[in-house]
């Protein structure tokens, strides 16, 4: 194959099942004879051509009106900071969704057992999509935009009110950075994207079918195989996620795995 994405296949697993069909009915036995079922997995890696930054912005104020005004200013501030980043014609799209409006209550109840209302909170989630085929330019754009977001109050989407305090306590208790040491408490999550994985998926299917048929042939010896059915699982592109603690699993030179599973049924 020339041009386009570079593929690196890895076949991970094969399995076999052989039976004689008379057990499932005489008519089917006459039609198909004995059958062998083989399955295989294949993985093809593609280079990413995009990334998604996801982060939250929260605004706390005393009254509902003031929190709306403050939130609009904060959202505009973050948008302006992202727009001001020089990216050398990299395609960037930003979408903001208001996700929650909460009432803030006092930590301790009063004499009557009720907690006083102390303010309001609005929370937004930013989705910043970057598209660039040049990997070096893509990485540079992701770093610059992530820095701009972090410098302007970006928080992890999953972070709750007491997450940072709990992290500091745990680090101090178990010998980490300690309550006074540096701790990662803010910043967007990064997901690496591949926009077109169709060719890679078809390549993985061909390789998985080839290996499954080879195993089926090995199981029946010199008998001639007739393909009865091929099933391909729905295993499309996988996005590569980078959180505060790094990747969920190792990444191979920045490439994204496209995995398929096939099951081939043959008569012989």
Backbone as CSV, one residue per row, in Angstrom:
resi,resn,N_x,N_y,N_z,CA_x,CA_y,CA_z,C_x,C_y,C_z
1,UNK,0.854,-1.197,0.000,0.000,0.000,0.000,0.879,1.232,0.000
2,UNK,0.581,2.220,-0.850,1.373,3.437,-0.911,0.511,4.611,-0.564
3,UNK,1.123,5.636,0.131,0.387,6.833,0.511,-0.553,6.552,1.670
4,UNK,-1.199,7.602,2.186,-2.184,7.443,3.253,-1.541,7.085,4.570
5,UNK,-2.368,6.532,5.473,-1.887,6.192,6.808,-1.032,4.935,6.753
6,UNK,-0.085,4.853,7.673,0.754,3.673,7.795,0.107,2.710,8.760
7,UNK,-0.028,1.437,8.354,-0.702,0.438,9.164,0.327,-0.554,9.702
8,UNK,0.156,-0.939,10.956,1.000,-1.964,11.562,0.090,-3.018,12.160
9,UNK,-0.050,-4.218,11.527,-0.998,-5.203,12.019,-0.420,-6.039,13.155
10,UNK,-1.282,-6.425,14.078,-0.913,-7.356,15.139,-2.091,-8.300,15.335
11,UNK,-1.915,-9.589,15.094,-2.973,-10.566,15.334,-2.816,-11.094,16.746
12,UNK,-3.887,-11.016,17.519,-3.764,-11.269,18.950,-4.281,-12.633,19.390
13,UNK,-5.330,-13.177,18.720,-5.981,-14.337,19.299,-6.692,-15.144,18.226
14,UNK,-6.650,-16.446,18.319,-7.417,-17.317,17.416,-8.050,-18.437,18.235
15,UNK,-9.218,-18.890,17.796,-9.849,-20.031,18.466,-10.569,-20.876,17.436
16,UNK,-10.780,-22.153,17.764,-11.378,-23.105,16.834,-12.493,-23.894,17.507
17,UNK,-13.509,-24.240,16.711,-14.569,-25.127,17.177,-14.966,-26.018,16.008
18,UNK,-14.921,-27.346,16.203,-15.230,-28.291,15.121,-16.364,-29.195,15.578
19,UNK,-17.363,-29.424,14.684,-18.421,-30.364,15.007,-18.983,-30.992,13.734
20,UNK,-19.750,-32.062,13.910,-20.451,-32.700,12.797,-21.914,-32.285,12.865
21,UNK,-22.474,-31.863,11.747,-23.811,-31.283,11.769,-24.969,-32.251,11.945
22,UNK,-24.839,-33.591,11.803,-26.022,-34.435,12.020,-26.700,-34.187,13.358
23,UNK,-25.984,-33.711,14.349,-26.572,-33.441,15.652,-27.578,-32.308,15.596
24,UNK,-27.520,-31.465,14.571,-28.454,-30.346,14.499,-29.469,-30.545,13.367
25,UNK,-29.612,-31.750,12.872,-30.669,-32.012,11.896,-30.153,-32.631,10.611
26,UNK,-30.903,-33.597,10.068,-30.460,-34.303,8.869,-30.392,-33.411,7.643
27,UNK,-31.372,-32.493,7.507,-31.391,-31.646,6.318,-30.160,-30.738,6.274
28,UNK,-29.827,-30.126,7.444,-28.657,-29.258,7.507,-27.392,-30.066,7.271
29,UNK,-27.391,-31.301,7.736,-26.225,-32.156,7.539,-26.001,-32.423,6.052
30,UNK,-27.092,-32.674,5.320,-26.956,-32.913,3.894,-26.434,-31.686,3.158
31,UNK,-26.881,-30.528,3.617,-26.518,-29.288,2.928,-25.087,-28.861,3.214
32,UNK,-24.694,-28.907,4.477,-23.411,-28.335,4.877,-22.355,-29.364,5.278
33,UNK,-22.746,-30.570,5.610,-21.772,-31.549,6.069,-21.164,-31.150,7.399
34,UNK,-19.920,-31.554,7.601,-19.242,-31.181,8.837,-18.801,-29.720,8.775
35,UNK,-18.682,-29.108,9.941,-18.322,-27.688,9.985,-17.185,-27.435,10.968
36,UNK,-16.425,-26.405,10.677,-15.388,-25.924,11.574,-15.563,-24.415,11.714
37,UNK,-15.452,-23.911,12.933,-15.591,-22.480,13.207,-14.273,-21.973,13.789
38,UNK,-13.711,-20.955,13.173,-12.460,-20.365,13.662,-12.663,-18.866,13.855
39,UNK,-12.064,-18.320,14.890,-12.167,-16.876,15.139,-10.774,-16.294,15.337
40,UNK,-10.644,-15.018,15.031,-9.348,-14.348,15.168,-9.561,-12.855,15.402
41,UNK,-8.613,-12.250,16.094,-8.585,-10.800,16.288,-7.412,-10.226,15.510
42,UNK,-7.565,-8.992,15.045,-6.455,-8.294,14.402,-6.507,-6.825,14.787
43,UNK,-5.333,-6.224,14.896,-5.220,-4.808,15.237,-4.336,-4.117,14.207
44,UNK,-4.812,-3.006,13.673,-4.038,-2.180,12.757,-3.943,-0.788,13.362
45,UNK,-2.750,-0.208,13.353,-2.535,1.108,13.949,-2.541,2.200,12.886
46,UNK,-3.208,3.311,13.206,-3.243,4.464,12.298,-2.749,5.702,13.048
47,UNK,-2.192,6.628,12.287,-1.716,7.868,12.898,-2.899,8.805,13.128
48,UNK,-2.969,9.470,14.286,-4.071,10.403,14.535,-3.973,11.630,13.645
49,UNK,-5.133,12.190,13.323,-5.177,13.444,12.582,-5.994,14.499,13.329
50,UNK,-6.192,14.270,14.622,-6.944,15.234,15.402,-6.860,14.936,16.887
51,UNK,-7.421,15.834,17.676,-7.457,15.658,19.127,-8.668,16.402,19.674
52,UNK,-9.152,15.948,20.818,-10.266,16.595,21.500,-9.829,16.961,22.910
53,UNK,-9.894,18.248,23.234,-9.646,18.719,24.596,-10.987,18.898,25.284
54,UNK,-11.128,18.323,26.460,-12.366,18.429,27.225,-12.038,18.940,28.620
55,UNK,-12.714,20.014,29.035,-12.483,20.540,30.383,-13.704,21.307,30.860
56,UNK,-13.749,21.527,32.163,-14.886,22.207,32.790,-14.465,23.563,33.326
57,UNK,-15.404,24.510,33.295,-15.242,25.827,33.904,-16.421,26.047,34.845
58,UNK,-16.138,26.319,36.108,-17.192,26.566,37.096,-17.108,27.994,37.615
59,UNK,-18.282,28.584,37.884,-18.357,29.940,38.422,-19.247,29.931,39.646
60,UNK,-18.733,30.458,40.770,-19.491,30.545,42.028,-19.761,31.998,42.372
61,UNK,-21.001,32.306,42.724,-21.362,33.653,43.159,-22.467,33.564,44.199
62,UNK,-22.756,34.717,44.812,-23.729,34.749,45.908,-25.153,34.661,45.390
63,UNK,-25.500,35.352,44.311,-26.865,35.363,43.796,-26.919,34.746,42.405
64,UNK,-28.142,34.328,42.040,-28.321,33.720,40.737,-27.980,34.668,39.605
65,UNK,-28.354,35.935,39.726,-28.080,36.905,38.674,-26.580,37.121,38.515
66,UNK,-25.888,37.296,39.626,-24.455,37.567,39.546,-23.686,36.366,39.018
67,UNK,-24.151,35.147,39.324,-23.429,33.977,38.853,-23.572,33.840,37.339
68,UNK,-24.725,34.224,36.784,-24.895,34.178,35.327,-23.966,35.184,34.649
69,UNK,-23.916,36.390,35.192,-23.048,37.410,34.611,-21.579,37.008,34.719
70,UNK,-21.199,36.514,35.890,-19.809,36.094,36.089,-19.456,34.918,35.185
71,UNK,-20.421,34.011,34.980,-20.172,32.855,34.141,-19.971,33.262,32.684
72,UNK,-20.782,34.190,32.208,-20.627,34.666,30.838,-19.255,35.300,30.628
73,UNK,-18.803,36.061,31.614,-17.483,36.683,31.515,-16.380,35.631,31.508
74,UNK,-16.525,34.611,32.360,-15.505,33.570,32.443,-15.434,32.757,31.153
75,UNK,-16.601,32.409,30.605,-16.630,31.653,29.353,-15.994,32.463,28.228
76,UNK,-16.331,33.758,28.161,-15.750,34.620,27.139,-14.239,34.739,27.309
77,UNK,-13.784,34.826,28.549,-12.357,34.913,28.818,-11.614,33.683,28.295
78,UNK,-12.191,32.511,28.526,-11.547,31.279,28.072,-11.578,31.200,26.549
79,UNK,-12.710,31.537,25.944,-12.800,31.528,24.480,-11.781,32.479,23.859
80,UNK,-11.664,33.679,24.439,-10.710,34.658,23.914,-9.276,34.149,24.048
81,UNK,-8.979,33.490,25.172,-7.631,32.958,25.386,-7.313,31.866,24.371
82,UNK,-8.292,31.011,24.059,-8.064,29.961,23.067,-7.904,30.553,21.668
83,UNK,-8.708,31.580,21.359,-8.635,32.203,20.039,-7.329,32.950,19.831
84,UNK,-6.735,33.421,20.933,-5.505,34.205,20.837,-4.266,33.347,20.599
85,UNK,-4.394,32.014,20.740,-3.248,31.126,20.542,-2.917,31.055,19.049
86,UNK,-1.650,31.307,18.709,-1.204,31.247,17.313,-0.961,29.795,16.933
87,UNK,-1.712,29.304,15.924,-1.669,27.881,15.600,-1.265,27.578,14.160
88,UNK,-0.894,28.565,13.373,-0.395,28.326,12.020,-1.397,27.535,11.173
89,UNK,-2.625,28.047,11.076,-3.681,27.515,10.210,-4.196,26.136,10.602
90,UNK,-4.020,25.733,11.837,-4.602,24.481,12.312,-6.104,24.695,12.540
91,UNK,-6.918,23.738,12.119,-8.375,23.841,12.249,-8.801,23.556,13.685
92,UNK,-9.459,24.532,14.322,-9.902,24.390,15.708,-11.365,24.808,15.808
93,UNK,-12.177,23.969,16.454,-13.577,24.297,16.705,-13.853,24.133,18.196
94,UNK,-14.545,25.123,18.785,-14.843,25.110,20.218,-16.351,25.099,20.429
95,UNK,-16.796,24.176,21.268,-18.207,24.102,21.637,-18.309,24.124,23.153
96,UNK,-19.255,24.910,23.667,-19.437,25.048,25.116,-20.849,24.618,25.483
97,UNK,-20.980,23.757,26.480,-22.289,23.292,26.935,-22.453,23.597,28.416
98,UNK,-23.558,24.262,28.774,-23.896,24.473,30.182,-24.417,23.164,30.747
99,UNK,-23.769,22.631,31.767,-24.110,21.286,32.246,-24.819,21.260,33.588
100,UNK,-24.666,22.303,34.419,-25.349,22.275,35.717,-25.461,23.668,36.305
101,UNK,-26.555,23.876,37.058,-26.762,25.088,37.864,-27.110,24.592,39.264
102,UNK,-26.228,24.814,40.222,-26.387,24.252,41.566,-26.495,25.334,42.632
103,UNK,-27.173,24.979,43.711,-27.234,25.824,44.898,-26.144,25.391,45.857
104,UNK,-25.381,26.351,46.372,-24.311,26.053,47.326,-24.838,26.226,48.742
105,UNK,-24.670,25.185,49.552,-25.146,25.187,50.935,-23.975,25.239,51.895
106,UNK,-24.232,25.737,53.084,-23.192,25.811,54.108,-22.757,24.412,54.510
107,UNK,-21.507,24.297,54.938,-20.966,22.988,55.303,-21.630,22.428,56.552
108,UNK,-21.977,23.320,57.508,-22.558,22.887,58.770,-23.998,23.360,58.887
109,UNK,-24.908,22.538,59.407,-26.295,22.969,59.598,-26.404,23.973,60.749
110,UNK,-27.480,24.763,60.727,-27.716,25.712,61.822,-28.388,25.002,62.984
111,UNK,-28.831,25.778,63.952,-29.432,25.192,65.145,-30.676,24.378,64.848
112,UNK,-31.381,24.728,63.791,-32.600,24.007,63.424,-32.312,22.784,62.557
113,UNK,-31.037,22.524,62.280,-30.671,21.356,61.485,-30.680,21.579,59.991
114,UNK,-30.879,22.832,59.563,-30.899,23.148,58.135,-29.603,23.834,57.736
115,UNK,-29.194,23.642,56.494,-27.995,24.304,55.994,-28.380,25.544,55.195
116,UNK,-27.667,26.617,55.446,-27.997,27.891,54.813,-27.528,27.921,53.367
117,UNK,-28.279,28.664,52.532,-27.889,28.861,51.141,-26.808,29.932,51.074
118,UNK,-25.667,29.586,50.478,-24.539,30.512,50.431,-24.227,31.015,49.024
119,UNK,-24.890,30.504,48.003,-24.616,31.003,46.661,-25.093,30.057,45.588
120,UNK,-24.673,30.348,44.365,-25.031,29.545,43.195,-23.762,29.186,42.423
121,UNK,-23.856,28.077,41.695,-22.734,27.654,40.852,-23.247,27.261,39.468
122,UNK,-22.561,27.771,38.450,-22.805,27.355,37.074,-21.575,26.623,36.573
123,UNK,-21.809,25.561,35.838,-20.699,24.740,35.342,-20.861,24.503,33.847
124,UNK,-19.799,24.766,33.098,-19.771,24.556,31.653,-18.700,23.537,31.291
125,UNK,-18.940,22.808,30.207,-17.919,21.917,29.674,-17.525,22.411,28.282
126,UNK,-16.230,22.570,28.084,-15.671,22.971,26.788,-15.238,21.728,26.014
127,UNK,-15.586,21.703,24.719,-15.118,20.661,23.810,-14.353,21.361,22.688
128,UNK,-13.045,21.188,22.686,-12.189,21.853,21.702,-11.622,20.778,20.777
129,UNK,-12.044,20.808,19.509,-11.612,19.817,18.526,-10.549,20.417,17.630
130,UNK,-9.407,19.733,17.527,-8.288,20.180,16.689,-8.092,19.162,15.577
131,UNK,-7.981,19.644,14.322,-7.741,18.755,13.181,-6.497,19.210,12.438
132,UNK,-5.547,18.303,12.280,-4.300,18.607,11.577,-3.614,17.289,11.220
133,UNK,-3.297,17.085,9.941,-2.688,15.838,9.502,-1.207,15.748,9.878
134,UNK,-0.544,16.897,9.978,0.869,16.900,10.367,0.969,16.676,11.875
135,UNK,1.600,15.558,12.268,1.619,15.177,13.680,2.348,16.187,14.547
136,UNK,3.440,16.752,14.052,4.190,17.733,14.842,3.350,18.986,15.092
137,UNK,2.675,19.471,14.050,1.821,20.640,14.204,0.640,20.336,15.125
138,UNK,0.101,19.118,15.030,-1.019,18.729,15.882,-0.612,18.729,17.351
139,UNK,0.525,18.114,17.659,0.985,18.069,19.047,1.252,19.467,19.591
140,UNK,1.865,20.319,18.765,2.149,21.686,19.206,0.854,22.442,19.495
141,UNK,-0.142,22.289,18.620,-1.417,22.959,18.824,-2.112,22.464,20.091
142,UNK,-2.083,21.151,20.314,-2.708,20.577,21.507,-2.053,21.136,22.769
143,UNK,-0.720,21.186,22.786,-0.003,21.701,23.962,-0.333,23.170,24.220
144,UNK,-0.339,23.979,23.173,-0.605,25.411,23.345,-2.026,25.662,23.845
145,UNK,-2.996,24.967,23.261,-4.383,25.156,23.671,-4.627,24.621,25.083
146,UNK,-3.998,23.495,25.416,-4.144,22.958,26.771,-3.548,23.913,27.806
147,UNK,-2.407,24.523,27.469,-1.807,25.501,28.375,-2.713,26.713,28.565
148,UNK,-3.265,27.221,27.465,-4.151,28.384,27.546,-5.375,28.072,28.391
149,UNK,-5.940,26.882,28.218,-7.111,26.495,29.007,-6.764,26.382,30.485
150,UNK,-5.632,25.745,30.786,-5.221,25.574,32.179,-4.954,26.915,32.849
151,UNK,-4.300,27.836,32.132,-3.992,29.152,32.693,-5.243,29.975,32.976
152,UNK,-6.364,29.573,32.389,-7.598,30.335,32.576,-8.674,29.558,33.328
153,UNK,-8.234,28.615,34.154,-9.153,27.975,35.099,-9.755,26.662,34.669
154,UNK,-9.226,26.008,33.628,-9.783,24.722,33.198,-9.603,23.667,34.278
155,UNK,-10.662,22.894,34.508,-10.634,21.801,35.475,-11.032,20.501,34.777
156,UNK,-10.555,19.355,35.275,-11.008,18.078,34.705,-12.517,17.952,34.822
157,UNK,-13.142,17.364,33.837,-14.601,17.249,33.824,-15.108,16.457,35.014
158,UNK,-14.361,15.416,35.416,-14.826,14.541,36.484,-14.605,15.127,37.872
159,UNK,-13.861,16.235,37.987,-13.456,16.743,39.291,-14.646,17.267,40.090
160,UNK,-14.804,16.820,41.323,-15.857,17.302,42.213,-15.273,18.346,43.162
161,UNK,-16.118,18.886,44.013,-15.701,19.995,44.870,-14.496,19.650,45.739
162,UNK,-14.475,18.426,46.279,-13.433,18.087,47.252,-12.341,17.201,46.658
163,UNK,-12.298,17.057,45.332,-11.308,16.153,44.735,-9.886,16.581,45.064
164,UNK,-9.590,17.868,44.874,-8.220,18.336,45.085,-7.787,18.167,46.536
165,UNK,-8.712,18.484,47.472,-8.356,18.326,48.882,-8.090,16.864,49.216
166,UNK,-8.910,15.951,48.690,-8.718,14.525,48.944,-7.393,14.039,48.364
167,UNK,-7.036,14.537,47.170,-5.761,14.152,46.577,-4.597,14.610,47.441
168,UNK,-4.679,15.834,47.944,-3.592,16.353,48.786,-3.464,15.541,50.074
169,UNK,-4.603,15.219,50.693,-4.568,14.431,51.926,-3.978,13.053,51.666
170,UNK,-4.384,12.421,50.565,-3.885,11.080,50.265,-2.390,11.094,49.987
171,UNK,-1.929,12.103,49.265,-0.493,12.175,48.961,0.315,12.373,50.239
172,UNK,-0.187,13.220,51.128,0.531,13.450,52.374,0.528,12.229,53.266
173,UNK,-0.583,11.509,53.272,-0.721,10.354,54.152,0.114,9.177,53.684
174,UNK,0.203,8.989,52.360,0.883,7.813,51.832,2.251,8.129,51.248
175,UNK,2.835,9.269,51.627,4.203,9.546,51.243,4.365,10.099,49.860
176,UNK,3.344,10.780,49.322,3.452,11.364,47.994,4.080,12.732,48.071
177,UNK,3.564,13.657,47.270,4.121,15.002,47.231,3.920,15.764,48.522
178,UNK,2.968,15.287,49.371,2.734,15.979,50.629,1.728,17.095,50.441
179,UNK,1.083,17.529,51.526,0.052,18.558,51.427,0.580,19.886,50.930
180,UNK,1.899,20.147,51.054,2.465,21.419,50.614,3.215,21.318,49.290
181,UNK,3.288,20.122,48.742,4.017,19.930,47.494,3.140,20.163,46.284
182,UNK,3.731,20.193,45.100,2.953,20.410,43.884,2.073,19.209,43.564
183,UNK,0.820,19.466,43.211,-0.109,18.412,42.838,-0.860,18.821,41.581
184,UNK,-1.088,17.887,40.659,-1.845,18.223,39.451,-3.326,18.337,39.762
185,UNK,-3.869,19.551,39.696,-5.263,19.743,40.070,-6.115,20.329,38.977
186,UNK,-5.546,20.696,37.830,-6.354,21.298,36.781,-5.801,20.931,35.419
187,UNK,-6.591,21.249,34.415,-6.150,20.987,33.051,-7.123,20.107,32.295
188,UNK,-7.145,20.231,30.981,-8.070,19.446,30.166,-7.608,18.014,29.950
189,UNK,-8.568,17.146,29.670,-8.252,15.799,29.192,-8.024,15.876,27.687
190,UNK,-7.139,15.030,27.175,-6.790,15.029,25.754,-7.107,13.663,25.177
191,UNK,-7.872,13.639,24.090,-8.174,12.400,23.381,-7.663,12.524,21.948
192,UNK,-6.820,11.580,21.538,-6.303,11.584,20.168,-7.325,10.915,19.259
193,UNK,-7.549,11.509,18.084,-8.611,11.063,17.185,-8.046,10.674,15.815
194,UNK,-8.723,9.740,15.171,-8.442,9.405,13.777,-9.751,9.538,13.015
195,UNK,-9.786,10.456,12.054,-11.036,10.754,11.385,-11.505,9.670,10.437
196,UNK,-10.598,9.007,9.730,-10.969,7.994,8.748,-10.201,6.713,9.029
197,UNK,-10.914,5.717,9.570,-10.272,4.436,9.877,-10.819,3.310,9.006
198,UNK,-11.585,3.649,7.969,-12.227,2.608,7.151,-11.200,1.698,6.484
199,UNK,-10.159,2.286,5.878,-9.151,1.470,5.195,-8.411,0.577,6.186
200,UNK,-8.097,1.124,7.357,-7.396,0.336,8.375,-8.275,-0.806,8.871
201,UNK,-9.565,-0.540,9.034,-10.473,-1.581,9.514,-10.597,-2.700,8.474
202,UNK,-10.703,-2.349,7.201,-10.784,-3.381,6.156,-9.496,-4.200,6.100
203,UNK,-8.360,-3.541,6.301,-7.094,-4.257,6.323,-7.057,-5.240,7.491
204,UNK,-7.542,-4.803,8.659,-7.583,-5.688,9.830,-8.527,-6.863,9.595
205,UNK,-9.662,-6.609,8.931,-10.608,-7.695,8.634,-9.956,-8.734,7.727
206,UNK,-9.279,-8.265,6.668,-8.621,-9.207,5.748,-7.604,-10.075,6.487
207,UNK,-6.834,-9.462,7.354,-5.794,-10.207,8.074,-6.407,-11.191,9.072
208,UNK,-7.475,-10.765,9.756,-8.118,-11.659,10.718,-8.780,-12.840,10.016
209,UNK,-9.450,-12.585,8.888,-10.080,-13.675,8.131,-9.019,-14.643,7.614
210,UNK,-7.912,-14.105,7.100,-6.829,-14.953,6.597,-6.316,-15.879,7.698
211,UNK,-6.109,-15.348,8.899,-5.575,-16.163,9.987,-6.616,-17.172,10.482
212,UNK,-7.886,-16.750,10.518,-8.928,-17.685,10.942,-9.040,-18.846,9.960
213,UNK,-8.989,-18.554,8.653,-9.052,-19.619,7.656,-7.835,-20.536,7.733
214,UNK,-6.672,-19.961,8.011,-5.465,-20.787,8.143,-5.596,-21.749,9.319
215,UNK,-6.169,-21.283,10.424,-6.376,-22.159,11.578,-7.424,-23.235,11.269
216,UNK,-8.482,-22.838,10.559,-9.513,-23.811,10.206,-8.937,-24.909,9.302
217,UNK,-8.106,-24.505,8.334,-7.488,-25.487,7.445,-6.561,-26.415,8.220
218,UNK,-5.830,-25.851,9.163,-4.940,-26.680,9.979,-5.726,-27.697,10.791
219,UNK,-6.944,-27.337,11.184,-7.752,-28.237,12.006,-8.317,-29.410,11.215
220,UNK,-8.569,-29.206,9.912,-9.205,-30.279,9.129,-8.240,-30.972,8.185
221,UNK,-6.983,-30.573,8.196,-5.996,-31.227,7.349,-6.146,-30.861,5.885
222,UNK,-6.171,-31.892,5.012,-6.208,-31.650,3.562,-7.619,-31.475,3.015
223,UNK,-8.638,-31.550,3.867,-10.018,-31.417,3.388,-10.245,-30.025,2.804
224,UNK,-11.089,-29.958,1.769,-11.382,-28.688,1.128,-12.400,-27.900,1.962
225,UNK,-12.082,-26.647,2.241,-12.971,-25.791,3.029,-13.897,-25.001,2.118
226,UNK,-15.156,-24.879,2.520,-16.128,-24.006,1.867,-16.654,-23.013,2.908
227,UNK,-16.434,-21.732,2.655,-16.856,-20.712,3.623,-18.380,-20.635,3.630
228,UNK,-18.968,-20.839,4.809,-20.419,-20.764,4.986,-20.832,-19.385,5.472
229,UNK,-20.062,-18.842,6.406,-20.451,-17.564,7.003,-19.240,-16.870,7.611
230,UNK,-19.186,-15.537,7.506,-18.159,-14.723,8.165,-18.851,-13.634,8.966
231,UNK,-18.547,-13.572,10.237,-19.114,-12.539,11.111,-17.993,-11.611,11.565
232,UNK,-18.227,-10.314,11.441,-17.254,-9.308,11.860,-17.864,-8.476,12.980
233,UNK,-17.164,-8.382,14.100,-17.688,-7.616,15.227,-17.588,-6.128,14.944
234,UNK,-18.415,-5.350,15.608,-18.388,-3.887,15.473,-17.324,-3.342,16.408
235,UNK,-16.128,-3.146,15.878,-15.014,-2.618,16.672,-14.377,-1.504,15.872
236,UNK,-14.930,-0.316,15.984,-14.456,0.815,15.199,-13.277,1.494,15.870
237,UNK,-12.984,2.711,15.458,-11.810,3.420,15.946,-11.858,3.605,17.459
238,UNK,-10.702,3.661,18.073,-10.567,3.935,19.493,-9.869,5.266,19.678
239,UNK,-10.410,6.098,20.548,-9.757,7.360,20.833,-8.741,7.156,21.954
240,UNK,-7.643,7.858,21.857,-6.576,7.726,22.844,-6.716,8.839,23.857
241,UNK,-6.863,8.469,25.113,-7.189,9.411,26.170,-5.980,9.696,27.044
242,UNK,-5.718,10.962,27.285,-4.656,11.372,28.197,-5.286,12.154,29.332
243,UNK,-5.233,11.635,30.541,-5.770,12.321,31.703,-4.657,12.818,32.602
244,UNK,-4.987,13.274,33.823,-3.967,13.776,34.737,-2.901,12.737,35.072
245,UNK,-3.246,11.463,34.988,-2.270,10.417,35.310,-1.687,9.764,34.064
246,UNK,-1.925,10.348,32.903,-1.354,9.824,31.679,-2.325,8.936,30.928
247,UNK,-1.816,8.158,29.981,-2.640,7.304,29.150,-3.154,6.100,29.920
248,UNK,-4.350,5.634,29.546,-4.889,4.433,30.170,-4.057,3.210,29.828
249,UNK,-3.418,3.210,28.675,-2.557,2.104,28.258,-1.472,2.669,27.363
250,UNK,-0.357,1.982,27.209,0.731,2.526,26.391,0.280,2.790,24.958
251,UNK,0.832,3.812,24.366,0.510,4.165,22.981,1.760,3.964,22.131
252,UNK,1.582,3.410,20.944,2.707,3.057,20.075,2.994,4.212,19.118
253,UNK,3.971,5.050,19.464,4.399,6.136,18.584,3.242,7.055,18.205
254,UNK,2.331,7.304,19.142,1.224,8.205,18.887,0.135,7.636,18.011
255,UNK,0.184,6.336,17.699,-0.797,5.762,16.785,-2.007,5.201,17.524
256,UNK,-3.116,5.087,16.806,-4.389,4.664,17.379,-4.713,3.262,16.890
257,UNK,-5.054,2.323,17.785,-5.365,0.958,17.345,-6.792,0.840,16.818
258,UNK,-6.942,0.154,15.701,-8.256,-0.196,15.162,-8.359,-1.711,15.248
259,UNK,-9.266,-2.210,16.075,-9.341,-3.643,16.360,-10.602,-4.250,15.747
260,UNK,-10.475,-5.468,15.260,-11.634,-6.206,14.750,-11.576,-7.639,15.270
261,UNK,-12.755,-8.255,15.316,-12.874,-9.671,15.660,-13.715,-10.321,14.582
262,UNK,-13.252,-11.437,14.024,-14.011,-12.139,13.003,-14.228,-13.588,13.445
263,UNK,-15.343,-14.137,12.995,-15.634,-15.563,13.198,-16.020,-16.147,11.850
264,UNK,-15.283,-17.167,11.429,-15.472,-17.773,10.118,-15.990,-19.197,10.306
265,UNK,-17.114,-19.505,9.649,-17.693,-20.842,9.668,-17.489,-21.480,8.300
266,UNK,-16.900,-22.671,8.275,-16.635,-23.379,7.028,-17.191,-24.804,7.099
267,UNK,-17.636,-25.307,5.972,-17.994,-26.734,5.862,-16.853,-27.459,5.142
268,UNK,-16.771,-28.774,5.360,-15.715,-29.557,4.706,-16.138,-31.005,4.563
